[in-house]
Amino acid sequence: MAIVPYEAATPALVVVGFLMMTQVKGIDWTDLEIAVPAFLTIVLMPFTYSISAGIGAGFVAFVVVKLARGKARAVHPVMWVVAALFVVYFAIDPIKQLLGVS
């Protein structure tokens, strides 16, 4: 990885971003159960500089929106597990700071 300079990797990332954004037209923006998690995923990736933070926010938002709309049974058990793991992932640093652990 150290062999490839940033200048060579940047165009590849732009192409990947372009290909990802071409799929946005397929999102049903009128359905809040789909639109809110998709929007959070799309927006948080560049703002947090973390793909995993964006994807995690999308997973958690999907479960929370389904739960809020009374459709918790429609969420697959694996989705519950993944969302719970992302909640732990997001909460680990604040918990460490509260406990004073490095």
Order of alpha helices (4+ residues) and beta strands (2+ residues): alpha-alpha-alpha-alpha
